Amino acid sequence: MRQSSLVVVSNRLPIDDSVAPDGACEWRRSPGGLAGALHAILDRTPATWVGWGGKVGDAPALPDIGSLRMRPMGLTSEEHRGYYEGFANSTLWPLYHDAVLPPVFDRGWWETYKAVNQRFAHAAAEAVEPGGTVWVQDYHLQLVPQMIRELRPDVLIGFFLHVPFPPPELFMQLPRRLDLLRGMLGADLVGFQRPQAAHNIAQLAVKLLGARVTGDDQITLDGRAIRTGAFPMSIDVAEMQALAARRDVRERAAQLRSDLGRPRRVLLSVDRLDYIKGIEHRLTAYSELLRDGRVKVRDTVMVQVAVPSRERVDSYRALRHRIEGEVGRINGEHGRVGEPAIHYLIQPFDRAELAALYQTADVMVVTPLRDGMNLVAKEYVAARADASGALVLSEFAGAADELEDAFLVNPHDVDGLKETLLRAMEADPADLERRMTAMRTHLVGHDIVAWARAYLTTLDRTGRVAAGLRK
């Protein structure tokens, strides 16, 4: 088996569900997704990606994508239920997002989660060359760093958590908290989206494992140094800017505005269909603005794009049912013939169509109840070449730490959300230009390549620090 100096390990491979008749693979691109974010780096760097192909059953045979080798993993139906739908997305996901929905603790799921993590660890250990680097991604694979360390103590191991890491009082609820904590701390560098997460894991390491913390970013456990830190994830800014500048995309944006009836203001939200995204709170706020006559359907249109997600999970099916019912109610009460109050689209969009939508929107509404980063907010900013437009952004999205010139809001406060939407819609164009220019300037210097460079450079230094401590 060929080995690589860099191995990325994640739940999903960055490819479409199907392979074209000619055997070619294409990058999977979902709004704000991991594969889209890493595409810019791994498309040009020789590496191996270990991950699940997206369909239950044996691992498919997949060709390489340029210099990127695919190492597909299979999942049985039982593993998919216990590892993915169960422990990862019904236990860890809700708990890590402030328990917006109560987490479910099922002992059977844990055993499946552990077994799948072990298989991923073995695959990564086989794929990495001596002294190479393994970069493990996200909450699905929290046990993998320590497992790889036991299999391949010669390699550098990084772990990056894309979702929020909870405060100690929430993490302490997990029945397998020690295993999960040790699993993450098997890495040389544990990266997060926000600084508070690094503080949280340090507190837990001291409390549960008797670790020692030095400074703001180093944990010493069992004679080994582990660095922690915040590495806010970003996007391929140049790609989005180039897309937004394309003539066909600009023409499509103009056509979309015409199709919407050429309203004075267009509000846009693009989310995965998930209870953490605050879609219901957003609809409530907009509905009340319509009810009170503070927003008129004739001159303002809202477009809500909801990309289907985890449709086999009961809570997600129930959420879709509630949202579709609420959109129907709002349109029934406030819409007119040919003039719906909300255009609701349950479908994924390609990159060009997203760029056109971003250019169509006067106000981008990104109001998750909790989110690790939210790259859609950054994509909107990158697409606004004329520095127009307003970004309404939740304080509880990681992007709020960087995009301070957005209209920041607490999405749990529906009245506050209503007022913030109105402020954004009625803002002076000069103020909007100032805000957007500042955010665009920040993004140019903090794109996806800068994120990866910062993380991998720190990981390399960490490896030397850890090796020195072991001596």
C-alpha positions in Angstrom: 0.0 0.0 0.0 1.3 3.5 -0.9 1.9 5.8 2.0 1.6 9.6 2.3 3.3 12.2 4.3 -0.1 13.8 5.1 -3.2 11.7 5.9 -6.6 13.4 6.6 -9.2 11.4 8.4 -12.8 12.5 8.5 -16.2 10.9 8.6 -16.9 11.6 5.0 -14.7 11.4 1.9 -14.8 14.7 -0.2 -16.6 13.2 -3.2 -20.0 12.9 -4.6 -22.2 9.9 -3.7 -21.8 8.5 -7.2 -18.9 8.1 -9.5 -19.4 9.2 -13.1 -19.5 6.6 -15.9 -16.0 7.5 -16.9 -14.8 6.8 -13.3 -14.1 10.4 -12.5 -14.7 11.8 -9.0 -15.7 15.3 -8.1 -15.3 17.2 -4.9 -18.4 17.2 -2.6 -19.4 20.8 -2.1 -22.1 21.5 0.5 -22.7 25.0 2.0 -20.2 25.5 4.7 -18.9 21.9 4.6 -15.6 20.5 5.6 -14.9 19.1 2.1 -15.4 22.5 0.5 -13.1 24.1 3.0 -10.3 21.7 2.6 -10.7 21.4 -1.1 -8.4 24.4 -1.8 -5.5 22.8 0.1 -5.7 19.1 -0.6 -6.4 19.6 -4.3 -2.8 20.8 -4.6 -1.0 18.8 -1.9 -0.2 15.1 -2.2 -2.1 13.4 0.6 -4.4 10.5 1.5 -8.0 11.0 2.7 -9.5 8.3 4.9 -13.3 8.5 5.2 -16.7 6.9 4.5 -18.0 7.0 0.9 -21.5 8.0 1.9 -23.4 4.8 1.2 -24.0 1.9 3.5 -22.2 -1.3 2.5 -18.7 -2.3 1.6 -16.1 0.3 0.8 -16.2 1.2 -2.9 -13.2 1.3 -5.2 -12.5 4.9 -5.9 -9.9 6.6 -8.2 -7.6 9.3 -6.9 -8.5 13.0 -7.4 -5.4 14.6 -8.8 -2.8 14.2 -6.1 -5.3 13.1 -3.5 -5.6 9.4 -2.8 -8.9 8.0 -1.6 -9.0 5.5 1.2 -12.7 4.7 1.5 -14.2 3.0 4.6 -17.3 0.9 4.5 -20.1 1.1 7.1 -22.8 -1.5 7.7 -26.4 -0.5 8.4 -25.8 -1.3 12.1 -22.6 0.8 12.2 -24.3 3.7 10.5 -27.2 3.6 13.0 -25.0 3.3 16.1 -21.9 5.3 15.2 -23.3 8.0 12.9 -27.0 8.5 13.6 -26.6 7.4 17.2 -23.6 8.3 19.2 -22.2 11.0 16.9 -25.4 12.8 16.0 -27.8 12.0 18.8 -25.4 12.1 21.7 -22.4 14.3 20.9 -23.9 16.7 18.4 -26.8 18.0 20.6 -24.6 18.1 23.7 -21.8 20.0 22.0 -24.4 22.5 20.8 -25.6 23.6 24.2 -28.1 20.7 24.4 -30.5 22.7 22.3 -32.1 19.3 21.9 -31.6 16.8 24.8 -28.8 14.3 24.0 -29.6 10.6 24.0 -27.3 8.2 25.9 -27.4 4.7 24.6 -24.8 2.2 25.7 -25.0 0.1 22.5 -24.2 3.1 20.4 -20.9 3.6 22.3 -19.6 0.2 21.5 -20.3 0.8 17.8 -18.7 4.2 17.9 -15.6 2.8 19.5 -15.3 0.0 17.0 -15.7 2.3 13.9 -13.2 4.7 15.3 -10.7 1.8 15.7 -11.1 0.8 12.0 -10.5 4.4 10.9 -7.4 4.6 13.1 -6.0 1.4 11.6 -6.6 2.7 8.1 -4.8 6.0 8.9 -1.9 4.2 10.6 -1.4 2.1 7.4 -1.7 5.1 5.1 0.9 7.4 6.8 4.5 7.1 6.0 7.2 7.0 8.8 7.4 10.3 10.6 4.4 11.6 8.6 1.4 13.6 9.8 -2.2 12.5 10.5 -4.9 15.2 10.7 -8.1 13.9 12.3 -11.3 15.9 11.8 -14.2 16.4 14.1 -16.5 14.8 16.7 -17.3 11.6 14.8 -13.7 10.4 15.4 -12.7 11.7 18.8 -11.1 8.4 19.9 -8.9 8.2 16.8 -6.0 10.4 17.9 -5.2 8.2 20.9 -5.7 5.0 18.9 -3.3 6.2 16.2 -0.7 7.1 18.9 -0.8 3.6 20.2 -0.4 2.2 16.7 2.1 4.7 15.3 4.0 6.6 18.0 6.4 7.9 15.3 3.9 10.2 13.6 2.6 13.7 14.3 -1.1 13.7 15.1 -3.5 16.7 14.8 -7.1 16.9 15.8 -9.4 19.7 14.8 -13.0 20.0 16.2 -15.2 21.9 13.8 -18.2 22.1 16.1 -18.2 23.9 19.5 -16.6 22.2 22.5 -19.0 22.4 25.5 -18.3 23.9 28.9 -17.2 21.4 31.6 -20.7 21.1 33.2 -22.2 19.9 29.9 -19.3 17.6 28.9 -19.4 16.0 32.4 -22.8 14.5 31.5 -21.2 12.1 29.0 -21.1 8.6 30.4 -17.8 7.9 28.4 -16.3 11.3 29.2 -12.8 9.9 30.2 -12.4 7.9 27.0 -13.5 10.8 24.8 -11.2 13.2 26.6 -8.2 10.9 26.4 -9.0 10.2 22.8 -8.8 13.9 21.8 -5.7 14.4 23.9 -3.9 11.6 22.1 -3.1 14.3 19.5 -0.1 16.6 19.6 -2.3 19.6 18.8 -6.0 19.9 19.5 -7.5 22.8 17.6 -10.8 24.6 18.0 -12.7 27.3 16.4 -12.8 29.6 19.4 -10.5 30.3 22.4 -13.1 29.4 25.0 -13.1 25.8 23.8 -9.4 25.4 24.5 -10.0 26.8 28.0 -12.8 24.2 28.4 -10.7 21.2 27.5 -7.8 22.4 29.8 -10.2 22.6 32.7 -11.5 19.1 32.0 -8.0 17.7 31.6 -7.1 19.0 35.1 -10.3 17.9 36.7 -10.8 14.5 35.2 -7.3 13.3 34.3 -5.0 15.2 36.7 -3.2 16.9 33.9 -1.0 20.0 34.4 -1.7 23.2 32.4 1.1 25.6 31.4 0.3 29.0 30.1 -2.8 29.3 27.9 -2.1 26.5 25.5 -0.2 23.5 26.8 -1.5 20.5 28.7 1.0 18.0 30.1 -0.5 14.5 30.5 1.4 11.3 31.3 4.7 13.0 30.6 3.6 14.2 27.1 2.9 17.8 26.0 -0.3 18.6 24.1 -0.9 22.0 22.6 -4.3 23.5 22.3 -5.5 26.6 20.5 -8.1 28.4 18.4 -7.7 28.2 14.6 -10.8 29.8 13.2 -11.7 28.0 9.9 -12.2 30.0 6.8 -13.0 29.7 3.1 -11.3 29.8 -0.3 -11.8 33.6 -0.6 -10.2 33.8 -4.1 -12.5 31.1 -5.4 -15.7 32.8 -4.2 -14.4 36.2 -5.5 -13.7 34.7 -8.9 -17.1 33.1 -9.0 -18.9 36.3 -8.0 -17.0 38.2 -10.8 -18.1 35.8 -13.5 -20.4 37.3 -16.1 -22.8 34.4 -16.1 -23.1 34.5 -12.3 -23.8 38.3 -12.3 -26.4 37.8 -15.0 -27.9 35.0 -12.9 -28.1 37.3 -9.9 -30.0 39.8 -11.9 -32.3 37.2 -13.2 -33.0 35.9 -9.7 -33.9 39.4 -8.5 -36.3 39.7 -11.5 -37.8 36.3 -10.7 -38.4 37.5 -7.1 -40.4 40.5 -8.5 -37.6 43.1 -8.2 -38.3 43.8 -4.5 -36.7 46.7 -2.8 -35.0 44.3 -0.3 -34.1 40.6 -0.4 -33.3 38.7 2.7 -31.4 35.4 2.3 -30.6 32.5 4.6 -28.7 29.3 3.5 -28.6 26.5 6.1 -28.4 22.8 6.5 -31.8 21.7 7.8 -30.7 21.4 11.4 -32.2 22.5 14.8 -29.1 24.4 15.7 -29.5 26.8 12.8 -32.2 28.8 14.4 -34.5 28.6 11.4 -37.7 28.5 13.5 -36.7 31.5 15.6 -35.9 33.4 12.4 -39.3 32.5 10.8 -41.0 33.7 14.0 -39.2 37.0 13.9 -40.0 37.6 10.3 -43.6 36.5 10.7 -44.1 39.1 13.5 -42.5 41.8 11.4 -45.1 41.0 8.7 -47.9 40.8 11.1 -47.1 44.2 12.7 -46.8 45.8 9.3 -43.1 46.8 9.8 -42.2 44.7 6.7 -44.3 44.6 3.6 -44.5 41.6 1.2 -44.7 43.9 -1.7 -41.2 45.4 -1.2 -39.4 42.8 0.9 -38.8 39.1 0.1 -37.2 36.4 2.2 -35.5 33.4 0.6 -34.8 30.5 2.9 -32.6 27.7 1.4 -32.5 24.6 3.6 -30.2 21.8 2.5 -31.6 18.4 3.6 -29.6 16.8 6.3 -29.8 13.5 8.3 -33.2 12.7 7.0 -33.3 9.3 8.6 -33.1 10.8 12.1 -36.5 11.4 13.7 -35.7 14.8 15.2 -34.6 16.1 11.8 -37.7 14.8 10.0 -39.8 16.4 12.7 -37.9 19.7 12.3 -38.6 19.7 8.5 -42.3 19.1 9.1 -42.5 22.0 11.6 -40.6 24.4 9.3 -42.6 23.5 6.2 -45.8 24.0 8.2 -44.7 27.4 9.5 -43.6 28.6 6.0 -47.0 27.5 4.7 -48.8 29.4 7.5 -46.8 32.6 6.9 -47.3 32.5 3.1 -51.0 31.7 3.6 -51.5 34.7 6.0 -49.2 37.3 4.5 -48.5 36.3 0.8 -50.4 37.4 -2.3 -51.0 35.6 -5.6 -47.6 35.5 -7.2 -46.0 37.2 -4.2 -45.1 34.7 -1.4 -43.7 36.2 1.7 -41.0 33.5 1.9 -39.5 31.5 -0.9 -38.5 28.2 0.7 -36.2 25.8 -1.1 -35.3 22.4 0.2 -32.4 21.5 -2.1 -28.6 21.9 -2.4 -27.2 24.5 -4.8 -24.0 24.4 -6.8 -21.3 27.0 -6.1 -22.2 29.3 -9.0 -25.9 29.4 -8.0 -24.9 30.1 -4.4 -22.6 33.0 -5.5 -25.5 34.4 -7.5 -27.8 34.1 -4.5 -25.3 35.9 -2.3 -25.2 38.8 -4.8 -28.9 39.0 -5.0 -29.3 39.3 -1.2 -29.4 42.8 0.4 -29.4 41.2 3.9 -27.8 37.8 4.7 -29.4 36.3 7.8 -27.1 33.8 9.6 -28.6 33.2 13.0 -27.7 29.8 14.4 -28.5 29.1 18.1 -24.9 27.6 18.3 -22.4 27.0 15.5 -18.7 26.1 15.4 -17.9 28.7 12.7 -20.5 29.0 9.9 -18.7 29.5 6.7 -21.8 30.7 4.8 -21.4 34.0 6.5 -17.8 34.3 5.2 -18.9 33.2 1.7 -21.5 36.0 1.6 -18.9 38.6 2.5 -16.4 37.3 -0.1 -19.1 37.5 -2.8 -19.9 41.2 -2.2 -17.4 42.7 -4.5 -19.1 46.1 -4.4 -19.0 46.2 -0.6 -22.7 46.5 -0.4 -25.1 44.3 1.7 -25.7 43.6 5.3 -24.8 40.6 7.3 -26.9 39.7 10.3 -24.9 37.2 12.4 -25.6 35.3 15.5 -23.3 36.0 18.5 -23.2 32.2 19.0 -21.5 31.5 15.6 -17.8 31.2 15.7 -17.6 33.7 12.8 -18.8 36.4 15.1 -15.4 36.6 16.7 -13.9 37.7 13.4 -16.7 39.5 11.6 -17.3 42.1 14.3 -18.7 44.6 11.8 -21.7 42.4 11.1 -25.0 43.2 12.8 -24.5 40.9 15.7 -27.6 39.4 17.4 -28.8 37.0 20.1 -31.1 34.7 18.1 -32.8 33.4 21.2 -34.1 37.0 21.7 -36.9 37.2 19.1 -37.6 40.8 19.8 -33.9 41.7 19.5 -33.7 39.7 16.3 -36.6 41.7 14.8 -35.0 45.0 15.6 -31.7 43.9 14.2 -33.3 42.8 11.0 -34.9 46.2 10.7 -31.6 48.0 11.4 -29.9 45.9 8.7 -32.6 46.6 6.2 -32.7 50.3 6.9 -29.0 51.0 7.4 -27.3 53.8 5.6 -25.4 52.6 2.5 -22.2 54.3 3.6 -22.4 52.4 6.9 -23.0 49.2 5.1 -20.0 49.9 2.8 -17.8 50.6 5.8 -18.8 47.4 7.6 -18.5 45.2 4.5 -15.1 46.6 3.5 -13.7 45.9 7.0 -15.0 42.3 6.9 -13.7 41.7 3.3 -10.3 43.0 4.3 -10.1 40.6 7.2 -11.1 37.7 5.1 -8.5 38.3 2.5 -5.8 37.9 5.1 -7.5 35.0 6.8 -8.5 32.6 4.1 -8.6 28.8 4.0 -4.9 28.5 3.1 -3.9 30.8 6.0 -6.0 28.6 8.4 -4.4 25.4 7.2 -0.9 26.9 7.3 -1.4 28.2 10.8 -2.7 24.9 12.1 -0.1 22.6 10.4 2.8 25.0 11.2 1.8 24.9 14.9 1.4 21.1 14.7 4.9 20.7 13.4 6.3 22.9 16.2 4.2 20.9 18.7 5.7 17.6 17.5 9.2 18.8 18.3 8.1 20.2 21.7 6.4 16.8 22.5 9.4 14.8 21.4 11.7 16.9 23.5 9.5 16.4 26.6 9.5 12.7 26.1 13.3 12.7 26.2 
